[in-house]
Amino acid sequence: MALEKTLAIFGYPLGHTMSPVMHNAAAEALGEPYRFLAYEVRPENFEAAFRGSLAMGFGGICITIPHKIAIHGLVDELSEDARVMGAVNVVTFGEGGKTTGHNTDGIGCARALEEETGETPEGKRCLLIGAGGAARAVGVKLAQSGAAHIEIRNRTSEKAVALARFIETNIPGAKVSGGGLGDLAGAAADREIIVNTTSQGMKGDPERESATPLPEEAIPEGAICTDAVYNPVDTAFLLAAKRRGARTVTGIGWFVNQGAAAWKLWTGTDMPKDLVRRKVLEVLGAA
């Protein structure tokens, strides 16, 4: 029998994560000798935890908030997506202990959109709400996928403008602009894809859970609306989008697709995404 290898996610806090459910379901279904664990790692202990995972022969690790930037200086090299996006969410351990940082967040969003709607961002006008790490990954992937224009809106307008400039600088031909949350209705009016990367709608705080990043009346009929939040599965934003006649893509699709990309990097095998998706929905009480 093959010696079981450990996969893990490092973050702080981690009470919300469904990553162990996803990856352990894949390992069991495929009969692969992996066990996925979650470790709450405080920022001051992160480097020691990373060095320890390498020394202990882990099969690979996921990196989440607040460590996606700190890991940059610790890995031996970065994949192209991780370099351009400026953040790492997956680390692979190669021959001789060589470590490579990757980013699968943008891939997760793009693949979910295509799988669930049959559409890609190519030639489409997109609205991206938020300007944090997830927004950076998604914005870069939208630009790489040939979006006609990306409008970034954020509570702090300076961050949105800076992210827009970053994407235009790093992705040849990208057309991106940024601003604050004023006149969101105007910003959304002609958009074919609307992406929420903020925490509005996330379970845990009643006020936050009932919030939407965009007024319901501003959601264009027929637009594709998608949300980084996956708990609850149908966020207040997506429920509003459905009432407006928009198409919706839940955060579950993002989550499973970014996890499948990580699983492939670690194991070389394809994650059984349909099975894993059902398992995650079951645990979330949404099956």
C-alpha contacts under 8 A as a table, 3 or more apart, distances in Angstrom:
res1	aa1	res2	aa2	distance
2	A	33	P	6.48
3	L	33	P	6.79
4	E	33	P	4.64
4	E	34	Y	5.33
4	E	35	R	6.83
5	K	33	P	6.21
5	K	34	Y	4.84
5	K	35	R	6.29
5	K	57	G	7.57
5	K	58	F	6.07
5	K	59	G	5.66
6	T	34	Y	5.79
6	T	35	R	5.05
6	T	36	F	5.90
6	T	37	L	7.31
6	T	57	G	7.79
6	T	58	F	4.91
6	T	59	G	5.56
6	T	60	G	7.45
7	L	34	Y	6.71
7	L	35	R	5.93
7	L	36	F	4.51
7	L	37	L	6.35
7	L	58	F	5.95
7	L	59	G	5.34
7	L	60	G	5.22
7	L	61	I	5.55
7	L	62	C	8.00
8	A	20	P	7.89
8	A	36	F	5.13
8	A	37	L	4.66
8	A	38	A	5.53
8	A	39	Y	7.07
8	A	58	F	7.96
8	A	60	G	6.88
8	A	61	I	4.80
8	A	62	C	6.08
9	I	19	S	7.48
9	I	36	F	7.83
9	I	37	L	6.57
9	I	38	A	4.97
9	I	39	Y	6.11
9	I	61	I	5.53
9	I	62	C	4.37
9	I	63	I	5.76
9	I	64	T	7.22
10	F	38	A	6.46
10	F	39	Y	5.16
10	F	40	E	5.99
10	F	41	V	5.89
10	F	61	I	7.31
10	F	62	C	6.28
10	F	63	I	5.23
10	F	64	T	6.28
10	F	67	H	7.84
11	G	14	L	5.93
11	G	39	Y	6.74
11	G	40	E	5.29
11	G	41	V	5.49
11	G	42	R	7.36
11	G	63	I	6.35
11	G	64	T	5.01
11	G	65	I	5.48
11	G	66	P	6.33
11	G	67	H	6.58
12	Y	40	E	5.08
12	Y	41	V	5.61
12	Y	42	R	5.88
12	Y	43	P	7.77
12	Y	64	T	7.83
12	Y	65	I	6.39
12	Y	66	P	6.48
13	P	40	E	5.94
13	P	41	V	7.83
13	P	65	I	7.92
14	L	17	T	5.65
14	L	38	A	7.41
14	L	39	Y	7.52
14	L	40	E	5.90
17	T	20	P	7.50
18	M	21	V	5.34
18	M	22	M	6.37
18	M	280	V	6.98
19	S	22	M	5.10
19	S	23	H	6.12
19	S	36	F	7.88
19	S	38	A	7.82
19	S	259	G	7.68
20	P	23	H	5.39
20	P	24	N	5.71
20	P	36	F	5.28
20	P	37	L	5.82
20	P	38	A	6.67
21	V	24	N	5.51
21	V	25	A	6.00
21	V	279	K	7.36
21	V	280	V	6.42
22	M	25	A	5.35
22	M	26	A	6.43
22	M	256	V	7.48
22	M	259	G	7.64
22	M	276	V	5.63
22	M	277	R	7.58
22	M	279	K	7.26
22	M	280	V	6.31
23	H	26	A	5.03
23	H	27	A	6.20
23	H	35	R	7.84
23	H	36	F	6.20
23	H	259	G	7.59
23	H	263	W	7.52
23	H	276	V	7.91
24	N	27	A	4.99
24	N	28	E	6.09
24	N	34	Y	7.49
24	N	35	R	6.12
24	N	36	F	5.86
25	A	28	E	5.24
25	A	29	A	6.11
25	A	275	L	7.89
25	A	276	V	6.01
25	A	279	K	7.21
26	A	29	A	5.18
26	A	30	L	6.09
26	A	271	M	5.91
26	A	272	P	6.32
26	A	275	L	7.92
26	A	276	V	6.34
27	A	30	L	5.31
27	A	31	G	5.70
27	A	32	E	4.84
27	A	33	P	6.80
27	A	34	Y	5.95
27	A	35	R	7.32
28	E	31	G	5.10
28	E	32	E	6.62
29	A	32	E	7.91
29	A	272	P	7.66
30	L	272	P	8.00
34	Y	59	G	7.89
41	V	45	N	6.27
41	V	46	F	5.96
41	V	49	A	7.35
42	R	45	N	5.42
42	R	46	F	6.24
43	P	46	F	5.14
43	P	66	P	7.25
43	P	67	H	7.04
44	E	47	E	7.59
45	N	48	A	5.53
45	N	49	A	6.20
46	F	49	A	5.05
46	F	50	F	6.12
46	F	67	H	7.54
47	E	50	F	5.10
47	E	51	R	6.16
47	E	71	I	7.93
47	E	74	L	7.53
48	A	51	R	5.16
48	A	52	G	5.96
49	A	52	G	4.97
49	A	53	S	6.17
50	F	53	S	5.21
50	F	54	L	6.51
51	R	54	L	5.26
51	R	55	A	6.19
52	G	55	A	4.98
52	G	56	M	5.98
53	S	56	M	5.16
53	S	57	G	6.36
53	S	58	F	5.45
54	L	57	G	5.35
54	L	58	F	5.98
54	L	93	F	7.32
54	L	97	G	7.05
55	A	58	F	7.82
58	F	61	I	7.53
58	F	93	F	7.85
59	G	92	T	7.38
59	G	93	F	6.69
59	G	266	W	6.65
60	G	90	V	7.64
60	G	91	V	5.80
60	G	92	T	4.95
60	G	93	F	5.90
60	G	266	W	6.14
61	I	90	V	5.92
61	I	91	V	5.34
61	I	92	T	6.92
62	C	89	N	5.45
62	C	90	V	4.48
62	C	91	V	6.34
63	I	67	H	6.25
63	I	68	K	5.91
63	I	88	V	6.77
63	I	89	N	4.42
63	I	90	V	5.80
63	I	91	V	7.56
64	T	67	H	5.81
64	T	68	K	5.77
64	T	89	N	5.96
65	I	68	K	6.15
66	P	69	I	7.68
67	H	70	A	5.13
67	H	71	I	6.21
68	K	71	I	5.88
68	K	72	H	7.54
68	K	87	A	5.20
68	K	88	V	4.95
68	K	89	N	5.96
69	I	72	H	5.66
69	I	86	G	7.16
69	I	87	A	5.34
69	I	88	V	6.68
70	A	73	G	6.43
70	A	74	L	7.56
71	I	74	L	5.21
71	I	75	V	6.51
71	I	88	V	6.89
71	I	101	G	7.89
72	H	75	V	5.99
72	H	78	L	7.79
72	H	87	A	7.41
72	H	88	V	7.05
72	H	101	G	7.38
75	V	78	L	7.35
75	V	91	V	7.96
75	V	98	K	7.98
75	V	99	T	5.18
75	V	100	T	5.75
75	V	101	G	6.24
76	D	98	K	6.32
76	D	99	T	5.19
76	D	100	T	5.92
76	D	101	G	7.97
77	E	99	T	6.68
77	E	100	T	4.95
77	E	101	G	6.39
78	L	81	D	7.96
78	L	82	A	5.78
78	L	83	R	5.75
78	L	100	T	5.45
78	L	101	G	4.72
78	L	102	H	6.21
79	S	82	A	5.22
79	S	83	R	6.13
79	S	100	T	6.89
79	S	101	G	6.13
79	S	102	H	5.24
79	S	103	N	7.63
80	E	83	R	5.08
80	E	84	V	6.16
80	E	102	H	7.87
81	D	84	V	5.25
81	D	85	M	5.82
81	D	102	H	6.67
81	D	103	N	5.85
81	D	104	T	7.98
82	A	85	M	5.17
82	A	86	G	5.72
82	A	87	A	5.52
82	A	88	V	5.52
82	A	101	G	6.54
82	A	102	H	4.98
82	A	103	N	4.82
83	R	86	G	5.29
83	R	87	A	7.22
84	V	140	V	7.63
84	V	170	N	6.72
85	M	103	N	7.58
85	M	136	R	6.03
85	M	137	A	5.33
85	M	140	V	6.49
86	G	136	R	7.95
87	A	103	N	6.71
87	A	133	G	6.96
87	A	137	A	7.80
88	V	91	V	7.52
88	V	101	G	5.60
88	V	102	H	5.36
88	V	103	N	5.00
89	N	101	G	7.36
89	N	102	H	6.26
89	N	103	N	5.18
89	N	104	T	6.82
89	N	105	D	7.43
90	V	101	G	5.87
90	V	102	H	5.08
90	V	103	N	6.04
90	V	104	T	7.23
90	V	262	A	6.43
91	V	99	T	6.61
91	V	100	T	5.51
91	V	101	G	4.59
91	V	102	H	6.07
92	T	99	T	5.69
92	T	100	T	5.35
92	T	101	G	6.71
92	T	102	H	7.90
92	T	265	L	7.01
92	T	266	W	6.23
93	F	97	G	5.76
93	F	98	K	5.68
93	F	99	T	4.74
93	F	100	T	6.74
94	G	97	G	5.45
94	G	98	K	4.82
94	G	99	T	6.10
94	G	100	T	7.79
95	E	98	K	5.87
103	N	106	G	7.32
103	N	137	A	7.73
104	T	107	I	5.15
104	T	108	G	6.14
104	T	258	Q	5.03
104	T	259	G	7.67
104	T	261	A	6.31
104	T	262	A	6.77
105	D	108	G	5.17
105	D	109	C	6.67
105	D	134	A	6.92
105	D	137	A	6.01
105	D	138	V	6.97
105	D	254	W	7.56
105	D	258	Q	5.53
106	G	109	C	5.32
106	G	110	A	6.27
106	G	134	A	7.82
106	G	137	A	4.86
106	G	138	V	4.51
106	G	139	G	7.76
106	G	140	V	7.34
106	G	141	K	5.26
106	G	142	L	7.97
106	G	258	Q	7.73
107	I	110	A	5.20
107	I	111	R	5.95
107	I	138	V	7.99
107	I	141	K	7.00
107	I	257	N	7.21
107	I	258	Q	6.18
107	I	261	A	7.74
108	G	111	R	5.45
108	G	112	A	6.13
108	G	253	G	7.22
108	G	254	W	4.43
108	G	255	F	6.46
108	G	256	V	7.19
108	G	257	N	4.42
108	G	258	Q	4.04
108	G	259	G	7.67
108	G	261	A	7.72
109	C	112	A	5.22
109	C	113	L	6.27
109	C	138	V	6.80
109	C	253	G	7.34
109	C	254	W	4.69
109	C	257	N	7.48
109	C	258	Q	7.64
110	A	113	L	5.25
110	A	114	E	6.42
110	A	120	T	7.19
110	A	121	P	7.79
110	A	138	V	7.90
110	A	141	K	7.13
110	A	142	L	7.45
110	A	254	W	7.91
111	R	114	E	5.18
111	R	115	E	5.99
111	R	254	W	7.54
111	R	257	N	6.59
112	A	115	E	5.17
112	A	116	E	5.94
112	A	249	V	7.14
112	A	253	G	4.93
112	A	254	W	5.57
112	A	257	N	6.64
113	L	116	E	5.50
113	L	117	T	5.79
113	L	118	G	7.15
113	L	119	E	6.45
113	L	120	T	6.67
113	L	249	V	6.57
114	E	117	T	5.47
114	E	118	G	4.61
114	E	119	E	4.87
114	E	120	T	5.50
115	E	118	G	5.73
115	E	119	E	7.91
116	E	249	V	6.64
117	T	247	R	7.79
117	T	249	V	7.85
120	T	145	S	7.44
121	P	124	K	5.38
121	P	125	R	7.94
121	P	126	C	7.80
121	P	142	L	6.01
121	P	145	S	5.89
121	P	146	G	6.33
121	P	147	A	5.04
121	P	193	I	7.56
122	E	142	L	7.94
122	E	145	S	5.55
122	E	146	G	4.27
122	E	147	A	4.63
122	E	148	A	6.80
123	G	146	G	5.98
123	G	147	A	4.90
123	G	148	A	4.52
123	G	149	H	7.98
124	K	146	G	7.92
124	K	147	A	5.04
124	K	148	A	5.06
124	K	149	H	6.89
124	K	191	R	7.66
124	K	192	E	6.06
124	K	193	I	7.14
125	R	147	A	6.29
125	R	148	A	5.39
125	R	149	H	4.87
125	R	150	I	6.10
125	R	151	E	7.99
125	R	190	D	7.28
125	R	191	R	5.05
125	R	192	E	5.53
125	R	193	I	6.56
126	C	147	A	7.06
126	C	148	A	7.82
126	C	149	H	6.13
126	C	150	I	4.76
126	C	151	E	6.20
126	C	191	R	5.36
126	C	192	E	6.00
126	C	193	I	4.71
126	C	194	I	5.77
126	C	195	V	7.70
127	L	150	I	5.81
127	L	151	E	4.83
127	L	152	I	6.03
127	L	153	R	7.61
127	L	187	A	7.33
127	L	188	A	6.51
127	L	191	R	6.24
127	L	193	I	6.29
127	L	194	I	4.69
127	L	195	V	6.19
128	L	135	A	7.05
128	L	139	G	7.25
128	L	150	I	6.95
128	L	151	E	6.05
128	L	152	I	4.76
128	L	153	R	6.36
128	L	194	I	6.04
128	L	195	V	4.89
128	L	196	N	6.24
128	L	197	T	7.35
129	I	135	A	7.51
129	I	152	I	5.88
129	I	153	R	5.01
129	I	154	N	5.96
129	I	194	I	7.77
129	I	195	V	6.13
129	I	196	N	4.97
129	I	197	T	5.94
129	I	198	T	6.79
129	I	213	P	7.15
130	G	135	A	5.89
130	G	152	I	7.01
130	G	153	R	6.02
130	G	154	N	4.71
130	G	155	R	7.44
130	G	160	A	7.40
130	G	196	N	6.79
130	G	197	T	5.38
130	G	198	T	5.33
131	A	134	A	7.61
131	A	135	A	5.07
131	A	136	R	6.49
131	A	152	I	7.23
131	A	153	R	7.34
131	A	154	N	5.88
131	A	159	K	6.10
131	A	160	A	5.42
131	A	163	L	6.67
131	A	197	T	7.75
132	G	135	A	5.24
132	G	136	R	6.22
132	G	197	T	7.75
132	G	198	T	7.98
133	G	136	R	5.11
133	G	137	A	6.40
134	A	137	A	5.22
134	A	138	V	6.15
134	A	197	T	6.06
134	A	228	A	7.94
135	A	138	V	5.12
135	A	139	G	5.68
135	A	197	T	5.69
136	R	139	G	5.12
136	R	140	V	6.09
136	R	163	L	6.85
137	A	140	V	5.36
137	A	141	K	6.28
138	V	141	K	5.06
138	V	142	L	6.04
139	G	142	L	5.13
139	G	143	A	6.21
139	G	150	I	7.54
139	G	167	I	7.20
140	V	143	A	5.14
140	V	144	Q	6.07
140	V	167	I	6.02
140	V	171	I	7.38
141	K	144	Q	4.92
141	K	145	S	5.99
142	L	145	S	5.06
142	L	146	G	6.60
142	L	147	A	5.67
142	L	150	I	7.84
143	A	146	G	5.31
143	A	147	A	5.33
143	A	150	I	7.62
143	A	167	I	7.48
143	A	171	I	6.70
143	A	174	A	5.61
143	A	175	K	7.82
144	Q	147	A	7.58
144	Q	171	I	6.64
144	Q	174	A	7.85
146	G	174	A	7.62
147	A	150	I	6.86
147	A	174	A	7.64
148	A	174	A	7.74
148	A	175	K	6.81
149	H	174	A	7.31
149	H	175	K	5.01
149	H	176	V	5.72
150	I	175	K	6.42
150	I	176	V	4.69
150	I	177	S	6.49
151	E	176	V	5.86
151	E	177	S	5.09
151	E	178	G	5.71
151	E	187	A	7.35
152	I	160	A	5.64
152	I	161	V	7.59
152	I	163	L	7.95
152	I	164	A	6.85
152	I	176	V	7.45
152	I	177	S	6.16
152	I	178	G	4.49
152	I	179	G	6.41
153	R	157	S	6.90
153	R	160	A	5.80
153	R	178	G	5.70
153	R	179	G	5.01
153	R	180	G	5.20
153	R	181	L	5.84
153	R	184	L	7.98
154	N	157	S	5.52
154	N	159	K	7.07
154	N	160	A	5.58
154	N	178	G	7.95
154	N	179	G	6.52
154	N	180	G	5.06
154	N	181	L	5.84
155	R	180	G	5.53
155	R	181	L	5.69
156	T	159	K	5.70
156	T	160	A	6.94
156	T	179	G	7.98
156	T	180	G	6.06
157	S	160	A	5.12
157	S	161	V	6.24
157	S	178	G	7.00
157	S	179	G	4.59
157	S	180	G	4.08
157	S	181	L	7.54
158	E	161	V	5.12
158	E	162	A	6.08
158	E	179	G	7.14
158	E	180	G	7.84
159	K	162	A	5.06
159	K	163	L	6.11
160	A	163	L	5.16
160	A	164	A	6.15
160	A	177	S	7.92
160	A	178	G	4.73
160	A	179	G	5.60
160	A	180	G	7.23
161	V	164	A	5.08
161	V	165	R	6.28
161	V	177	S	6.51
161	V	178	G	4.28
161	V	179	G	5.90
162	A	165	R	5.17
162	A	166	F	6.12
162	A	178	G	7.70
163	L	166	F	4.92
163	L	167	I	6.23
163	L	178	G	7.52
164	A	167	I	5.32
164	A	168	E	6.27
164	A	176	V	5.19
164	A	177	S	5.27
164	A	178	G	5.64
165	R	168	E	5.15
165	R	169	T	6.02
165	R	176	V	7.29
165	R	177	S	7.57
166	F	169	T	5.16
166	F	170	N	6.21
167	I	170	N	5.21
167	I	171	I	5.75
167	I	174	A	7.01
167	I	176	V	7.20
168	E	171	I	5.50
168	E	172	P	6.75
168	E	173	G	7.21
168	E	174	A	5.12
168	E	175	K	6.31
168	E	176	V	6.32
169	T	172	P	7.07
171	I	174	A	5.64
181	L	184	L	5.87
183	D	186	G	5.30
183	D	187	A	6.42
184	L	187	A	4.87
184	L	188	A	6.06
184	L	214	L	6.80
184	L	215	P	7.91
184	L	218	A	7.35
185	A	188	A	5.21
185	A	189	A	6.02
185	A	214	L	7.75
185	A	215	P	7.40
185	A	217	E	7.86
185	A	218	A	4.64
185	A	219	I	7.62
186	G	189	A	5.23
186	G	218	A	7.83
187	A	190	D	7.44
187	A	191	R	7.68
188	A	191	R	5.30
188	A	194	I	7.62
188	A	218	A	6.41
188	A	219	I	6.60
188	A	220	P	7.06
189	A	218	A	6.82
189	A	219	I	7.34
189	A	220	P	6.14
190	D	220	P	7.42
191	R	194	I	6.73
191	R	220	P	7.34
191	R	223	A	6.83
192	E	220	P	7.97
192	E	222	G	7.61
192	E	223	A	4.66
192	E	224	I	6.06
193	I	223	A	5.74
193	I	224	I	4.74
193	I	225	C	5.94
193	I	226	T	7.89
194	I	223	A	7.21
194	I	224	I	6.21
194	I	225	C	4.81
194	I	226	T	6.40
195	V	225	C	5.99
195	V	226	T	5.05
195	V	227	D	5.87
195	V	228	A	7.73
196	N	213	P	6.88
196	N	226	T	6.41
196	N	227	D	4.81
196	N	228	A	6.12
197	T	227	D	6.40
197	T	228	A	5.16
197	T	229	V	7.45
198	T	213	P	7.49
198	T	228	A	7.41
198	T	229	V	7.88
199	S	202	M	5.56
199	S	208	R	7.66
199	S	229	V	6.67
200	Q	208	R	5.39
200	Q	209	E	6.36
200	Q	210	S	7.80
200	Q	211	A	5.53
200	Q	212	T	5.87
200	Q	213	P	6.28
201	G	208	R	5.54
201	G	209	E	3.93
201	G	210	S	5.78
201	G	211	A	5.40
201	G	212	T	6.18
201	G	229	V	6.98
201	G	232	P	7.65
201	G	235	T	5.34
201	G	236	A	5.77
201	G	237	F	6.99
202	M	205	D	7.57
202	M	208	R	6.37
202	M	209	E	4.97
202	M	229	V	5.93
202	M	230	Y	7.60
202	M	231	N	6.01
202	M	232	P	6.52
202	M	235	T	7.28
203	K	206	P	7.32
203	K	208	R	7.46
203	K	209	E	5.25
203	K	231	N	5.78
203	K	232	P	5.91
204	G	208	R	7.74
204	G	209	E	6.98
205	D	208	R	5.31
205	D	209	E	5.96
206	P	209	E	5.04
206	P	210	S	6.24
207	E	210	S	5.46
207	E	211	A	6.40
208	R	211	A	5.17
209	E	235	T	7.45
209	E	236	A	7.08
210	S	236	A	5.76
211	A	236	A	6.42
211	A	237	F	7.56
212	T	215	P	6.79
212	T	236	A	5.82
212	T	237	F	4.86
213	P	237	F	6.91
214	L	218	A	6.76
214	L	219	I	7.28
214	L	237	F	7.29
215	P	218	A	5.36
215	P	219	I	7.08
216	E	219	I	5.61
216	E	237	F	7.67
216	E	240	A	5.52
216	E	241	A	6.89
216	E	244	R	7.34
217	E	220	P	7.94
217	E	244	R	7.58
219	I	223	A	7.48
219	I	241	A	6.36
219	I	244	R	6.65
219	I	246	A	7.57
220	P	223	A	5.60
220	P	244	R	7.13
220	P	246	A	6.88
221	E	244	R	5.59
221	E	245	G	4.97
221	E	246	A	5.00
222	G	245	G	5.87
222	G	246	A	4.36
222	G	247	R	6.22
223	A	246	A	4.97
223	A	247	R	6.11
224	I	246	A	5.92
224	I	247	R	4.72
224	I	248	T	5.71
224	I	249	V	7.41
225	C	238	L	6.84
225	C	241	A	6.72
225	C	246	A	6.77
225	C	247	R	6.09
225	C	248	T	4.85
225	C	249	V	6.29
226	T	238	L	7.09
226	T	248	T	5.66
226	T	249	V	4.65
226	T	250	T	5.80
226	T	251	G	6.99
227	D	230	Y	7.37
227	D	235	T	7.78
227	D	237	F	7.79
227	D	238	L	7.34
227	D	249	V	6.98
227	D	250	T	5.77
227	D	251	G	5.22
228	A	250	T	7.52
228	A	251	G	4.78
228	A	254	W	6.96
229	V	232	P	7.27
229	V	233	V	7.43
229	V	235	T	7.33
229	V	250	T	7.68
229	V	251	G	5.19
230	Y	233	V	4.72
230	Y	234	D	7.56
230	Y	235	T	7.68
230	Y	250	T	6.49
230	Y	251	G	4.22
230	Y	252	I	5.24
230	Y	255	F	7.59
231	N	234	D	7.76
231	N	235	T	7.58
231	N	251	G	7.97
231	N	284	L	7.33
232	P	235	T	5.66
232	P	284	L	7.85
233	V	250	T	6.17
233	V	251	G	6.73
233	V	252	I	6.76
233	V	286	A	7.21
234	D	237	F	7.90
234	D	238	L	5.79
234	D	239	L	6.19
234	D	250	T	6.64
235	T	238	L	5.21
235	T	239	L	6.18
236	A	239	L	5.14
236	A	240	A	6.13
237	F	240	A	5.14
237	F	241	A	6.16
238	L	241	A	4.86
238	L	242	K	6.20
238	L	248	T	6.19
238	L	249	V	7.96
238	L	250	T	7.53
239	L	242	K	5.17
239	L	243	R	6.42
240	A	243	R	5.14
240	A	244	R	6.38
241	A	244	R	5.05
241	A	245	G	6.42
241	A	246	A	5.15
241	A	247	R	7.15
241	A	248	T	6.96
242	K	245	G	5.12
242	K	246	A	5.33
242	K	247	R	6.58
242	K	248	T	6.90
243	R	246	A	7.47
249	V	253	G	7.03
250	T	253	G	5.93
250	T	254	W	7.41
251	G	254	W	5.04
251	G	255	F	6.11
252	I	255	F	4.99
252	I	256	V	6.07
252	I	277	R	7.32
253	G	256	V	5.37
253	G	257	N	6.05
253	G	277	R	7.97
254	W	257	N	5.33
254	W	258	Q	6.08
255	F	258	Q	5.46
255	F	259	G	6.13
256	V	259	G	5.02
256	V	260	A	5.98
256	V	273	K	6.70
256	V	276	V	7.45
256	V	277	R	6.53
257	N	260	A	4.94
257	N	261	A	6.25
257	N	273	K	7.64
258	Q	261	A	5.17
258	Q	262	A	6.37
259	G	262	A	5.02
259	G	263	W	6.05
260	A	263	W	4.97
260	A	264	K	6.17
260	A	270	D	7.02
260	A	271	M	5.37
260	A	273	K	7.09
261	A	264	K	5.21
261	A	265	L	6.39
262	A	265	L	5.09
262	A	266	W	6.32
263	W	266	W	5.18
263	W	267	T	5.90
263	W	268	G	7.38
263	W	269	T	7.19
263	W	270	D	7.30
263	W	271	M	6.59
264	K	267	T	5.37
264	K	268	G	4.66
264	K	269	T	5.22
264	K	270	D	5.77
264	K	271	M	7.14
265	L	268	G	5.87
271	M	276	V	7.87
272	P	275	L	5.63
272	P	276	V	6.22
273	K	276	V	5.03
273	K	277	R	5.88
274	D	277	R	5.13
274	D	278	R	6.30
275	L	278	R	5.26
275	L	279	K	6.34
276	V	279	K	5.05
276	V	280	V	6.24
277	R	280	V	5.23
277	R	281	L	6.18
278	R	281	L	5.17
278	R	282	E	6.06
278	R	287	A	6.54
279	K	282	E	5.03
279	K	283	V	6.32
280	V	283	V	5.20
280	V	284	L	6.20
281	L	284	L	5.00
281	L	285	G	6.10
281	L	286	A	4.96
281	L	287	A	4.80
282	E	285	G	5.05
282	E	286	A	5.81
282	E	287	A	4.62
283	V	286	A	7.59
283	V	287	A	7.99
284	L	287	A	7.62
